[in-house]
Amino acid sequence: MSSSKASSPPALHSNLEPVPVSGCLICGAAARHREAIRPLGNTVGVHNMNGIIRQHPHRVTDGEGVAA
């Protein structure tokens, strides 16, 4: 007997954060802001910046910088 489960995204540990995409202005700004507010103890702000880095769209390229 096999059970069928809905797939869900893998759980991320709280100490793992998204890495900004090199050359992306949005990622860069969010990462700089995240590092500026982290020492202030603003965990909600850090979480929000992680969401921006993780979820905003990036254009897919063919490896040579040309949008595919």
C-alpha positions as CSV (number, residue, x, y, z in Angstrom):
1,M,0.0,0.0,0.0
2,S,1.5,3.3,-1.0
3,S,0.5,6.7,0.5
4,S,0.3,9.8,-1.6
5,K,1.5,13.0,0.1
6,A,1.4,16.5,-1.3
7,S,4.9,17.7,-1.9
8,S,6.0,20.7,0.1
9,P,9.1,22.8,-0.2
10,P,12.1,21.7,1.9
11,A,12.2,23.2,5.4
12,L,15.0,25.7,5.8
13,H,16.8,26.1,9.1
14,S,16.6,29.6,10.5
15,N,20.4,30.0,10.2
16,L,20.3,29.6,6.4
17,E,19.7,32.8,4.4
18,P,19.3,33.4,0.7
19,V,22.4,34.6,-1.1
20,P,22.0,37.7,-3.2
21,V,22.4,37.3,-7.0
22,S,25.6,38.9,-8.1
23,G,24.9,42.1,-10.1
24,C,21.2,42.3,-9.1
25,L,20.4,45.8,-7.8
26,I,17.4,44.6,-5.8
27,C,19.3,41.7,-4.1
28,G,22.2,44.1,-3.4
29,A,20.0,46.7,-1.7
30,A,18.1,44.1,0.3
31,A,21.3,42.4,1.5
32,R,22.9,45.8,2.5
33,H,19.7,46.7,4.4
34,R,19.6,43.3,6.0
35,E,23.2,43.7,7.3
36,A,22.5,47.2,8.5
37,I,19.4,46.2,10.6
38,R,20.7,42.9,11.9
39,P,22.8,44.4,14.7
40,L,19.8,46.4,15.8
41,G,18.0,43.2,16.6
42,N,15.3,43.8,14.0
43,T,14.5,40.1,13.2
44,V,11.3,40.9,11.4
45,G,13.2,43.3,9.1
46,V,15.9,40.7,8.4
47,H,13.2,38.1,7.6
48,N,11.6,40.6,5.2
49,M,14.8,41.3,3.4
50,N,15.5,37.5,3.1
51,G,12.0,37.2,1.5
52,I,12.8,40.0,-1.0
53,I,16.1,38.3,-1.9
54,R,14.5,34.9,-2.2
55,Q,11.3,35.8,-4.0
56,H,11.8,38.6,-6.5
57,P,12.1,37.5,-10.1
58,H,15.3,37.2,-12.0
59,R,15.5,36.9,-15.7
60,V,16.7,33.6,-16.9
61,T,19.8,33.9,-19.2
62,D,21.5,31.5,-21.5
63,G,24.7,31.7,-19.6
64,E,26.1,34.5,-21.7
65,G,23.9,37.2,-20.2
66,V,21.3,37.0,-23.0
67,A,17.7,36.5,-21.8
68,A,16.4,33.2,-22.9
